[in-house]
Amino acid sequence: MITSIVLIKTSTDRIPEIAEEIAALEGVSEVYSVTGAHDLIAVVRVARHEQLAEVIPGRISKVPGVESTETHIAFRTYSQHDLEAAFAIGLDS
């Protein structure tokens, strides 16, 4: 699974509507409304790199109100949930 983090600038008068539309797109697992230089952050998860082009410029960038995107592809995932699951292996409840 390939994960990318997409920083999105939008029309500020439609942030909630744009976020909902992006969240409904295939390949988008989460969308966060955030403070700072960007309005939204979307997490995109796909099986192949080629699918990133379908999802990000092909779908997200075409949502009305999306002004620009900046994409970061994750090399590795580190998660507290993964660590907790690993330490729980073999333990009886």
N, C-alpha and C positions, 0 to 999 in steps of 0.2 A: 504494500500500500504506500503510495506517494502522498505526502502531506505538504500542502503549501499554505502560507499565511498571506492573505491578500489585504493590503491597506487600501482603503477606498475613500476618496473625496466625493461628496455628493452635494446636490442642492440642499441647503440647510432647511428649507421649508418643507421637505418631504422625507426626512431621514427615517421615520418609522415605517412609512409605506415602502420605501426603497429597500430597507432591511428585510421586511417581510417577503418582498418579491425575490430578493436574492436568496433568502433562506429556503424558499420553495424550489430552487433550481436543483436539478440532478447533479450530484457531485459536491454540493455545498453541505457540510455537516453542521456548521454553526455560524451565526453572525452576531457580532457584539457591537453595540453602540458605545463609543468611547470618547474620552476627552483628548485634547491634543491637536496635532496637525492634521489628523485624519478623522473622518466622521464614523466610519465603520471598519471593523476587521472581520473578514470572512475566513473560515477554515475550510479548505477544499481537500477532499481525499479521493484519489482516483487510483486505478490499478496500473495505468501506464502513463509515461510522460506525455505522450501524444494527446492524451485526454485533457491535460491541463490547457492546451490551446482551445479545445472545444468549450471548456467550462469558463475560463477567465476572459479572454478576448471575445470568444464566441457567444457567451451568454451574459456574464456579469457586466462587462463593459457596454453591452447593448441595452441594459435596463435604463429606461428613461430617468434622468436625474443623476446618473453616475457620471462624474466629471473626469476622474482619472483613477488609475489603479497602480499599485506598486506590489510586485509579487516576490515573496521569499520562499524558496523551497527548502524544506527541512531535510537535513542529512540523517539525523538520528532523533529519536524521541526519548525523553527522560520524563518519567511520571511517578509521582508519589503513589498512585494507584498500583502501578507495576511493582514497585518496591514492597508495598504491603502484601500483595498477592504472593510474591516470591518468599517473603519471610513466613507466610502462613502455611506454606506447603509442608505437609507432614505433621502439623499440629492438630491435636484433637480439641474440639470445642468443649 
